[in-house]
Amino acid sequence: MTKQMPREMTAKEKPGQQMTAGQRAYEAKRAAKAGMSLEKWLATKEREAQAEVKAKQKAAELAATPAKKPGFFSRLMEKANKPL
């Protein structure tokens, strides 16, 4: 069996250095279709990946915060809708 590197380690490396020739050709086609150079395309792709990571971290932080207590009228309506 081959030993694979963890995903975190490969994501921190520069994309141009870790790609095979086939992957580089594929990304070059996508960059041409978008009207960008390959380097600009890869930089944009890396920025989007970093923004996604930040968004996931922020969502995790928001999920970790305790829920806010319902307001006065919300509690009042909840009690009013309960069966006797």
C-alpha positions as CSV (number, residue, x, y, z in Angstrom):
1,M,0.0,0.0,0.0
2,T,1.1,3.5,-0.7
3,K,1.3,6.0,2.1
4,Q,-0.8,9.1,1.3
5,M,0.0,12.6,2.7
6,P,-2.8,14.2,4.8
7,R,-5.0,16.7,2.9
8,E,-3.9,19.6,5.1
9,M,-0.3,19.3,4.2
10,T,-1.0,19.2,0.4
11,A,-3.4,22.2,0.6
12,K,-0.7,24.5,2.1
13,E,1.7,23.9,-0.8
14,K,1.5,26.0,-4.0
15,P,-0.9,24.4,-6.5
16,G,1.5,24.8,-9.4
17,Q,4.2,22.7,-7.8
18,Q,2.1,19.7,-6.9
19,M,0.1,19.2,-10.1
20,T,0.8,16.6,-12.7
21,A,1.0,17.5,-16.4
22,G,-2.6,16.3,-17.0
23,Q,-3.9,18.3,-14.0
24,R,-2.0,21.4,-15.2
25,A,-3.5,21.0,-18.7
26,Y,-7.0,20.7,-17.3
27,E,-6.6,23.8,-15.2
28,A,-5.1,25.7,-18.2
29,K,-8.3,24.8,-20.2
30,R,-10.5,26.1,-17.4
31,A,-8.4,29.2,-17.1
32,A,-8.7,29.8,-20.9
33,K,-12.4,29.3,-20.8
34,A,-12.7,31.9,-18.0
35,G,-10.4,34.3,-19.9
36,M,-7.6,34.3,-17.4
37,S,-4.0,33.2,-17.4
38,L,-3.2,30.0,-15.6
39,E,-1.4,31.7,-12.7
40,K,-4.2,34.1,-12.2
41,W,-6.7,31.3,-12.3
42,L,-4.8,29.3,-9.7
43,A,-4.5,32.3,-7.5
44,T,-8.2,32.9,-7.7
45,K,-8.9,29.3,-7.0
46,E,-6.6,29.4,-3.9
47,R,-8.3,32.6,-2.6
48,E,-11.7,31.0,-3.0
49,A,-10.5,27.9,-1.1
50,Q,-9.2,30.1,1.7
51,A,-12.4,32.1,1.9
52,E,-14.4,28.8,2.1
53,V,-12.2,27.7,5.0
54,K,-12.7,31.0,6.8
55,A,-16.5,30.7,6.3
56,K,-16.5,27.2,7.7
57,Q,-14.5,28.3,10.8
58,K,-16.9,31.2,11.3
59,A,-19.9,28.9,11.0
60,A,-18.3,26.5,13.6
61,E,-17.7,29.4,16.0
62,L,-21.3,30.6,15.6
63,A,-22.6,27.1,16.2
64,A,-20.5,26.8,19.4
65,T,-22.0,29.9,21.0
66,P,-25.0,29.2,23.2
67,A,-28.5,29.9,21.9
68,K,-30.1,33.2,22.8
69,K,-32.9,33.0,25.3
70,P,-36.3,33.6,23.6
71,G,-37.8,37.1,24.1
72,F,-40.7,38.0,26.3
73,F,-43.3,37.9,23.6
74,S,-42.0,34.6,22.2
75,R,-42.2,33.0,25.6
76,L,-45.7,34.4,26.1
77,M,-46.9,33.1,22.8
78,E,-45.4,29.7,23.5
79,K,-47.2,29.5,26.8
80,A,-50.5,30.7,25.1
81,N,-50.2,27.9,22.4
82,K,-49.6,25.1,24.9
83,P,-52.6,22.8,25.6
84,L,-54.2,23.1,29.0
